[in-house]
């Protein structure tokens, strides 16, 4: 994998699907622009990654692995 590979993303269509389900209509371009920062600022990405690592990766603090 390359360090800047994207493996998860939200699309405008994802936002539109939630809007349609929650408020019964698609959002305008201006409404979507208003949501970009609040959505990205409210995703606890560090906590999600930390939890996934702790749940799925065996870790021994005495083992040191160089970055690949």
JOFEN-V385685 format. One record per backbone hydrogen bond with DSSP energy under -0.5 kcal/mol. CO is the residue of the C=O (numbers start at 0). NH is the residue of the N-H. E is the energy in kcal/mol with one decimal. If there is no record, write none. Layout:
CO&NH&E  CO&NH&E
//
This chain:
1&4&-2.4  4&6&-0.5  10&14&-1.8  11&15&-2.8  12&16&-2.6  13&17&-1.9  14&18&-2.5  15&19&-2.8  16&20&-2.0  17&21&-2.9  18&22&-3.3  18&23&-0.8  18&24&-0.8  19&23&-0.9  27&31&-2.3  28&32&-2.4  29&33&-1.7  30&34&-0.9  31&34&-1.0  31&35&-1.2  32&36&-0.6  33&37&-0.5  34&38&-2.6  35&39&-2.5  36&40&-2.7  37&41&-1.1  38&41&-0.6  38&42&-0.7  41&43&-0.7  42&44&-2.4  43&47&-2.3  44&48&-2.4  45&49&-2.9  46&50&-2.6  47&51&-2.2  48&52&-2.6  49&53&-2.6  50&54&-2.1  51&55&-1.9  52&56&-2.5  55&57&-0.5  58&60&-0.5  59&62&-2.3
//
